[in-house]
Amino acid sequence: MRRRWIPAISALVLGAGLSVGFTSAATGEPARAAATQGVKPNAIGELDCNGLSRTQKPVKSAVPCQDPRGSWNGRFYENGHYIGHDEPSVRFISKQPGSGNNVTFLERLPVDPAALPTVAKPGHDVTHMFELTPAPWFSIDVCDPDSTPMKPCTAESDTNAPNGGNPGAGAAFVELQFYPPGAAPFQDNTSCDNTHWCSALTIDSLECQGSGMNPEPCNPNCTEPVNFAFIATNGVPAGPPSPQLSDNSTLTPNAHTLMMNPGDDIAVQMFNARIPGGHALEARETDFTTHQSGFMIASAKNGFMNTDPVTCNGTPFNFQPEYNTAAAGNFLPWGFGPYMINDQYEIGHFEPCASLSGPQTLTQGNFTDTFYTNCAGPYEAAADDPNGFEPDDSPCYPAGDTHGGTAAPNLVTGCDVFFDAIGDLDYDGSAYWPDWPRSLHPGPFPTPFLQLQPRTVGGREYPQIQFVTDNSATQLNSACSPVTGQNCLLPPEGPGNFYPYFTQARVGGLCVWEFGNMKNGNTFGGDKQYGSVGPDTLGAFAGPVRPNPHC
């Protein structure tokens, strides 16, 4: 293990092979659009990452995206639908110049068990990573003056931060998402294929006219538009990335999509790249195991656009990092919880099933597929509530499903819990059982991500951390109040009585971060690491800002 990581660490610290990331300085550029204006949305696109636009059909019915704060008891509702996510994370904090616009992570991708997933005994089944998290990701904030709170934004400037009565500058949220193998195709499932990891640069904006602390009312036609592009070996989006023009090709991996193997060592860097005429955010990935690399630049030239909050029209746009530093007061103005430079896991989106019922037909662009709405089996704790927050667990697919011959056979019967509920709101799926990594060796559960401390300009580490999770947003049945914290508990109420947590441990002579059910190092009290919900946590569970420890 250590032998493979040493060259990567040397490159990270010295800048060899990654030197482009440790040279940028604050640009002071105002976020601005290119000359072309008013690109009208197509009939199909991604004007809303939750698939709820009133005027446009989605290319993908749900793209994992950021959880906004709302006015009703702190929760966000869109076109009559509750919107909430479950995203435990560790936030990295620094006052060093450049720490808010230039960050590099080094990680080892998990390895799944050799055996296929099973559906027999929750808490003891063979479980693969796609059942636990559909999209682990790294984040950074970027300027978008047409996103909530719709104020001018100067790139790489700490003056953009919310402060007292100042709601902050217009901001969008970057999630550099990784997708585990096993549940393809990506268009209506969660994987690129059954054997590789892939990743994408996604940028979520919020088209709501209020302040960041209370963003509603919102444009019902383009509430949370998303720019999406797979990381590619040639840096070219697979299809149009903008909310207005994205199509089937956007969400379909091609020959240039960077594919990574389980167990590969990956460097991930996000920084403000110099491009002709200015700057734009670049996400670059280097696979030290296969010696392949890929990148994506969120530029107007690549087809990225921000969205007019009134017309939903797009304008070609260079997205740039919002902040100079990753100071504690620099965070996404409209997010449910304090998010900026975070290592985060999207959870609560899979439930294994013994059988399915309720077939329906899905049509997205020229892609047609059959999915099921109802799950039966030992994980289904109670009947779905058609009048409640989780009317069903769809989309569900049977084991062996090739989705009309477009993908390798799915590995297990189960549901993605994306269509009619934004997540597993009764907490009976895989993520809320102790099926998470508990060993450095696979079987019956996958190995954890192994991640070194992130570094910024000059190879310096982030001196402070904060554990955060917005699980309080999804605790609807327990009367949890994200405003007061009353009745908000971890783990949440559910049959598995489990919630994953971060561990810091020494592995192969190196100090690494892990996530799951690991006990080989500092567990920070398990679920106690997430602290509590209070008046200063923006609705989320948030622990104290604390020194970044070392093994």
C-alpha positions in Angstrom: 0.0 0.0 0.0 2.6 2.5 1.0 4.9 1.8 -1.9 2.3 3.0 -4.4 1.3 6.1 -2.5 4.8 7.5 -2.0 5.3 8.8 -5.5 1.8 10.4 -5.4 2.6 12.1 -2.1 5.8 13.5 -3.5 4.1 14.8 -6.6 1.4 16.4 -4.4 3.9 18.2 -2.1 6.5 19.2 -4.6 4.1 20.0 -7.4 5.6 17.5 -9.9 2.9 16.5 -12.3 0.4 18.8 -10.5 2.3 22.0 -10.7 -0.6 23.8 -12.5 -2.6 23.8 -9.3 -0.1 25.4 -6.9 0.6 28.6 -8.9 -2.7 30.4 -9.2 -3.3 33.6 -7.1 -6.5 35.5 -6.5 -7.7 37.0 -9.8 -10.1 39.5 -8.4 -12.2 39.0 -11.6 -15.9 39.7 -11.4 -17.9 36.7 -12.4 -19.3 37.6 -15.9 -20.9 36.0 -18.9 -19.6 35.7 -22.4 -21.2 38.0 -25.1 -23.9 35.5 -26.2 -27.1 36.0 -24.3 -30.4 34.2 -23.8 -30.1 30.6 -24.8 -33.6 29.2 -24.6 -34.1 25.9 -22.8 -34.8 22.8 -24.9 -37.9 20.7 -24.2 -35.5 18.2 -22.5 -32.6 19.2 -20.2 -31.6 19.7 -16.6 -33.3 22.9 -15.5 -33.9 21.2 -12.3 -31.7 18.6 -10.7 -34.7 17.1 -8.9 -36.6 16.6 -12.1 -39.4 18.9 -11.1 -39.4 21.7 -13.6 -42.8 22.6 -14.8 -41.7 23.4 -18.3 -38.9 21.0 -19.2 -38.7 17.2 -19.0 -35.4 16.0 -17.4 -32.7 14.1 -19.2 -32.1 12.3 -15.9 -35.0 12.4 -13.4 -32.7 13.0 -10.4 -29.1 14.1 -10.3 -27.7 14.2 -6.8 -27.4 17.8 -5.8 -27.1 20.2 -2.9 -29.8 20.5 -0.2 -31.2 24.1 0.0 -32.6 25.7 3.1 -36.2 26.5 3.1 -38.7 28.7 4.9 -41.0 26.0 6.2 -39.3 24.9 9.5 -36.0 25.2 7.7 -36.9 22.6 5.0 -37.1 23.2 1.3 -40.2 22.4 -0.9 -40.2 22.6 -4.6 -43.5 22.5 -6.6 -45.2 20.8 -3.8 -42.5 18.2 -3.3 -40.2 18.0 -0.3 -36.5 18.3 -1.2 -34.0 16.9 1.3 -30.7 15.0 1.2 -28.6 13.0 3.6 -24.9 14.0 3.1 -22.5 13.3 6.0 -19.2 15.2 5.5 -16.0 16.5 6.9 -15.3 20.2 6.2 -11.7 21.4 5.8 -11.0 24.9 7.1 -8.0 27.3 6.6 -7.3 31.0 6.5 -4.3 30.6 4.2 -4.6 32.5 1.0 -5.5 30.2 -1.9 -7.1 27.5 0.4 -10.6 28.4 -0.9 -9.7 28.2 -4.6 -7.0 25.5 -4.9 -7.4 22.1 -3.2 -6.0 18.6 -3.9 -7.2 15.4 -2.5 -5.4 12.0 -2.7 -7.5 8.9 -2.3 -7.6 5.2 -2.9 -10.9 4.0 -4.4 -12.8 1.2 -2.5 -12.9 -2.4 -3.5 -16.1 -4.4 -3.5 -16.6 -8.0 -2.2 -15.9 -10.7 -4.8 -19.4 -12.2 -4.1 -22.6 -10.7 -5.5 -24.8 -8.6 -3.2 -27.4 -10.6 -1.2 -30.8 -9.8 0.1 -31.5 -12.0 3.1 -30.4 -10.5 6.5 -30.1 -6.8 6.8 -26.9 -5.9 8.6 -25.2 -9.1 7.5 -25.7 -9.2 3.7 -23.0 -9.0 1.2 -23.0 -5.3 0.2 -21.4 -3.3 -2.5 -20.5 0.3 -2.5 -23.2 1.4 -4.9 -25.8 0.2 -2.3 -24.3 2.5 0.3 -23.6 5.7 -1.6 -24.4 6.6 -5.2 -22.1 9.6 -5.3 -19.3 10.3 -2.9 -18.0 13.8 -3.7 -15.6 16.7 -3.1 -17.0 20.2 -3.1 -16.1 23.9 -3.6 -18.2 27.1 -3.9 -18.2 29.1 -7.1 -19.5 32.5 -8.2 -22.8 32.8 -9.9 -24.5 36.2 -9.7 -27.7 34.7 -11.1 -28.0 32.2 -8.2 -29.3 32.9 -4.7 -28.9 35.4 -3.2 -28.3 37.0 -6.6 -25.7 39.5 -5.6 -22.6 40.5 -7.6 -19.7 38.1 -7.0 -16.0 38.8 -7.4 -14.0 35.6 -7.9 -11.6 34.4 -5.3 -12.6 37.0 -2.7 -13.6 36.5 0.9 -15.8 39.7 0.7 -18.4 37.3 -0.8 -19.1 35.7 2.5 -22.4 36.1 4.3 -22.0 38.3 7.3 -24.8 39.5 9.7 -27.5 41.0 7.6 -25.5 40.6 4.4 -26.7 37.4 2.6 -23.4 37.1 0.7 -22.7 37.0 -3.0 -24.5 34.9 -5.6 -23.1 31.4 -5.4 -23.3 27.9 -6.9 -22.1 24.7 -5.5 -19.6 22.3 -7.1 -19.9 18.6 -6.4 -17.1 16.6 -8.0 -19.0 13.3 -7.9 -17.6 9.8 -8.0 -19.9 6.9 -9.2 -19.3 3.4 -8.0 -19.7 0.4 -10.3 -22.5 -2.1 -10.3 -25.8 -0.3 -11.3 -25.6 0.9 -14.9 -26.7 2.7 -17.1 -26.1 6.1 -15.6 -29.0 7.6 -17.5 -31.6 6.1 -15.2 -29.4 4.4 -12.6 -26.2 5.3 -10.7 -23.1 3.7 -12.4 -21.2 4.1 -15.6 -20.7 0.3 -15.8 -20.3 -2.8 -13.6 -16.5 -2.7 -13.2 -15.3 0.9 -13.2 -15.6 4.1 -11.2 -16.2 7.3 -13.1 -16.8 10.9 -12.1 -18.4 14.1 -13.1 -18.1 17.8 -12.5 -21.6 19.1 -11.4 -22.5 22.7 -10.5 -25.8 23.4 -8.7 -27.4 26.9 -8.7 -30.5 28.1 -7.0 -33.0 30.3 -8.8 -34.8 31.8 -5.7 -35.4 35.5 -5.2 -35.0 35.7 -1.4 -31.9 36.0 0.7 -29.6 33.1 1.4 -31.1 32.6 4.8 -34.6 32.3 3.4 -34.4 31.7 -0.4 -38.0 31.3 -1.4 -39.9 32.2 -3.5 -38.3 30.3 -6.4 -38.8 30.0 -10.1 -40.8 26.8 -10.5 -39.5 26.1 -14.0 -35.8 26.1 -13.1 -35.5 26.0 -9.3 -32.1 24.2 -9.0 -30.5 24.0 -12.5 -27.4 21.8 -12.8 -24.4 21.9 -15.2 -23.1 18.3 -15.7 -20.0 16.9 -17.4 -18.1 13.7 -17.0 -14.4 14.0 -16.3 -12.8 13.2 -19.7 -9.4 12.2 -20.9 -9.6 14.9 -23.6 -11.4 17.5 -21.4 -14.4 17.6 -23.8 -17.9 17.2 -22.3 -19.7 14.0 -23.6 -22.6 16.2 -24.4 -23.9 19.8 -23.8 -23.3 20.4 -20.0 -25.7 23.3 -19.5 -29.2 23.0 -17.9 -30.8 24.4 -21.0 -29.2 22.1 -23.7 -28.1 18.9 -21.9 -29.4 15.7 -23.6 -28.9 12.0 -23.6 -25.2 12.3 -24.7 -24.5 14.5 -21.7 -25.4 11.7 -19.3 -23.9 8.8 -21.3 -20.2 7.9 -20.8 -18.2 7.7 -24.0 -14.7 6.5 -25.1 -13.1 9.6 -23.5 -14.8 9.3 -20.1 -12.1 8.6 -17.5 -12.7 5.1 -16.1 -11.0 4.1 -12.9 -10.6 0.7 -11.3 -11.4 -0.3 -7.7 -8.3 0.1 -5.6 -6.7 2.8 -7.8 -4.8 5.7 -6.3 -6.3 9.0 -7.5 -5.3 12.6 -7.1 -8.2 15.1 -7.4 -7.5 18.8 -7.8 -9.9 21.7 -8.1 -8.4 25.1 -9.0 -9.0 28.3 -11.0 -7.4 27.6 -14.3 -6.1 30.3 -16.7 -7.9 30.0 -20.0 -8.0 32.3 -23.1 -9.6 35.5 -21.9 -9.7 34.8 -18.2 -10.1 32.0 -15.7 -12.5 29.1 -15.0 -12.7 26.3 -12.5 -10.9 23.1 -13.5 -11.3 19.7 -12.0 -8.3 17.4 -12.8 -7.9 13.8 -11.8 -4.7 11.7 -12.1 -4.8 7.9 -11.7 -1.4 7.0 -10.4 -2.2 3.3 -10.8 -3.1 3.3 -14.5 -1.2 6.5 -15.4 -4.3 7.9 -17.0 -5.7 11.3 -16.3 -8.7 13.4 -17.1 -10.1 16.9 -16.6 -13.0 19.2 -17.1 -13.1 23.1 -17.2 -16.3 24.8 -16.2 -16.0 27.4 -19.0 -18.3 29.0 -21.5 -16.2 27.5 -24.3 -17.1 24.1 -22.9 -20.8 24.9 -22.9 -21.3 25.7 -19.3 -24.0 28.3 -18.6 -25.6 30.1 -15.7 -29.4 30.5 -15.7 -31.6 33.6 -15.8 -33.7 33.5 -12.6 -36.8 34.9 -14.5 -36.7 33.4 -18.0 -34.6 30.2 -17.3 -32.5 31.1 -20.4 -28.9 30.3 -20.3 -25.8 32.5 -20.7 -22.4 30.9 -21.5 -20.4 31.4 -18.3 -17.0 30.8 -16.8 -17.6 29.5 -13.2 -14.8 30.5 -10.9 -14.1 29.7 -7.2 -16.0 32.1 -4.9 -13.5 32.5 -2.1 -9.8 33.1 -1.6 -9.6 31.2 1.7 -11.5 28.3 3.3 -12.1 30.3 6.5 -14.9 29.1 8.8 -17.2 32.0 7.7 -16.9 31.2 4.0 -19.7 28.9 3.0 -22.5 28.4 0.5 -25.1 31.1 1.4 -28.2 29.0 0.6 -27.0 25.5 1.7 -28.6 23.4 4.4 -25.5 23.5 6.6 -22.1 25.1 6.2 -20.5 23.7 3.1 -17.4 24.7 1.1 -14.3 22.6 0.9 -15.9 19.3 2.0 -15.4 15.5 1.6 -18.9 14.2 1.5 -21.0 11.1 0.9 -24.5 11.1 -0.6 -26.3 8.3 1.2 -29.9 7.0 1.6 -30.6 6.1 -2.0 -30.7 2.4 -2.2 -32.9 -0.4 -0.8 -32.3 -4.1 -1.7 -35.4 -6.1 -2.6 -36.4 -9.7 -2.8 -39.1 -8.9 -5.4 -40.6 -5.9 -7.3 -44.1 -4.9 -8.5 -45.7 -2.0 -10.2 -44.0 -1.8 -13.6 -43.9 1.6 -15.3 -42.3 3.0 -18.4 -39.7 5.7 -18.2 -39.0 7.9 -21.3 -36.1 10.4 -21.1 -35.2 11.9 -24.5 -34.8 9.0 -26.9 -34.1 6.6 -24.0 -37.0 4.3 -22.8 -36.8 1.8 -20.0 -39.0 -0.2 -17.6 -38.8 0.4 -13.9 -40.8 -0.7 -10.9 -42.3 1.3 -8.0 -42.7 -1.2 -5.2 -40.1 -3.2 -3.2 -40.8 -6.3 -1.1 -38.3 -8.0 1.1 -36.5 -8.0 4.5 -35.3 -4.3 4.1 -38.8 -2.9 3.5 -39.7 -2.1 7.1 -43.3 -1.0 6.4 -45.6 -0.5 3.5 -45.0 2.7 1.4 -47.2 5.6 2.4 -48.8 6.9 -0.9 -50.0 10.1 0.9 -46.8 10.7 2.8 -43.3 11.9 2.1 -42.1 8.5 0.6 -44.9 7.2 -1.6 -42.6 4.5 -3.1 -39.0 3.6 -3.5 -38.7 4.0 -7.3 -37.0 3.6 -9.6 -36.5 -0.1 -8.9 -34.8 -2.7 -11.1 -34.5 -6.5 -11.0 -31.2 -8.3 -10.7 -29.9 -9.1 -14.2 -31.7 -6.1 -15.8 -29.8 -4.8 -18.9 -32.1 -1.9 -19.4 -33.0 -2.8 -22.9 -29.6 -4.1 -23.7 -27.8 -0.8 -22.9 -25.9 -2.0 -19.8 -24.3 -4.9 -18.1 -26.8 -6.9 -15.9 -27.5 -5.2 -12.6 -26.0 -7.1 -9.7 -28.9 -7.1 -7.3 -32.7 -6.4 -7.2 -33.2 -3.0 -5.6 -34.4 0.6 -5.7 -32.6 3.8 -6.2 -35.1 5.9 -4.1 -34.9 9.0 -6.3 -38.2 9.5 -8.2 -41.1 10.0 -5.8 -39.0 10.6 -2.7 -35.6 12.4 -2.8 -34.2 9.8 -0.4 -34.8 6.9 2.0 -37.0 8.9 4.4 -38.0 5.8 6.5 -34.3 4.8 6.9 -34.7 1.1 6.0 -32.2 0.9 3.1 -28.6 -0.3 3.1 -27.1 3.0 4.2 -28.8 2.8 7.6 -27.6 -0.7 8.5 -24.1 -1.6 9.7 -23.1 -2.9 6.2 -20.5 -0.2 5.8 -16.8 -0.9 5.5 -15.3 -2.2 8.7 -12.1 -3.7 7.4 -9.3 -2.8 5.0 -10.0 -6.0 3.1 -13.2 -6.6 1.2 -15.9 -9.1 2.1 -18.7 -9.2 3.0 -18.5 -5.4 2.9 -16.4 -3.1 0.6 -13.2 -1.5 1.8 -13.4 2.2 2.7 -12.1 5.1 0.8 -8.6 5.9 2.1 -7.9 9.6 1.8 -4.9 11.6 2.8 -5.2 15.1 4.3 -6.2 17.5 1.5 -3.6 20.1 0.6 -3.6 23.6 -0.8 -1.1 26.1 -2.2 2.5 25.1 -1.3 1.4 21.6 -0.3 0.1 22.9 3.0 -2.7 21.1 5.0 -5.9 22.5 6.3 -5.4 23.2 10.0 -9.1 22.9 11.1 -12.0 20.5 10.4 -15.7 20.3 11.1 -18.0 17.3 10.9 -21.4 18.1 9.3 -24.5 16.2 8.1 -27.8 17.5 6.8 -29.6 14.4 8.0 -31.8 16.6 10.1 -33.6 17.8 6.9 -34.8 14.2 6.2 -36.0 13.4 9.7 -39.6 14.2 8.9 -41.4 11.5 10.8 -39.7 12.2 14.1 -40.8 15.8 14.3 -37.1 16.9 14.2 -36.9 20.7 14.0 -33.9 22.0 12.0 -34.6 25.4 13.5 -34.3 24.5 17.2 -32.8 21.0 17.0 -35.6 19.5 19.1 -36.2 15.8 18.4 -33.2 15.6 16.0 -31.2 12.4 16.7 -28.4 10.3 15.2 -28.7 7.6 14.2 -32.2 8.5 12.8 -35.1 6.4 13.7 -35.0 3.2 11.6 -34.8 -0.5 11.9 -31.0 -0.6 11.3 -30.3 2.0 14.0 -27.0 2.9 12.3 -25.3 6.0 10.8 -21.9 5.9 9.2 -19.1 8.1 10.5 -15.5 9.3 9.8 -12.4 7.7 11.2 -8.8 8.8 11.1 -6.3 5.9 11.2 -2.7 4.9 10.3 -2.7 2.6 7.4 0.5 1.5 5.7 2.5 4.0 7.6 0.3 6.9 6.5 -2.4 8.8 8.3 -5.7 8.5 6.3 -9.4 9.4 6.6 -11.9 6.6 6.3 -15.7 6.5 6.2 -18.1 3.8 7.3 -18.0 1.6 10.3 -14.2 1.5 10.8 -12.7 1.2 14.3 -9.0 1.0 13.6 -8.3 4.6 14.7 -9.8 7.8 16.0 -13.6 7.5 15.6 -14.3 11.0 17.1 -17.1 9.4 19.1 -18.8 7.9 16.2 -22.1 9.7 15.5 -21.3 12.2 18.2 -18.7 13.7 15.8 -21.6 15.4 14.0 -22.6 17.5 17.1 -26.1 18.8 17.2 -28.5 21.1 15.4 -28.5 24.7 16.7 -29.1 28.3 15.8 -25.7 28.6 14.2 -25.6 25.4 12.2 -27.8 26.5 9.3 -30.2 23.6 10.0 -27.7 20.8 9.9 -26.0 18.7 12.5 -22.6 20.3 12.9 -19.8 19.6 15.4 -17.4 22.3 16.6 -14.6 23.7 14.4 -11.7 21.8 15.8 -8.0 21.4 15.1 -7.3 18.9 12.3 -5.7 16.0 14.1 -3.0 13.6 13.0 -2.6 10.0 13.8 
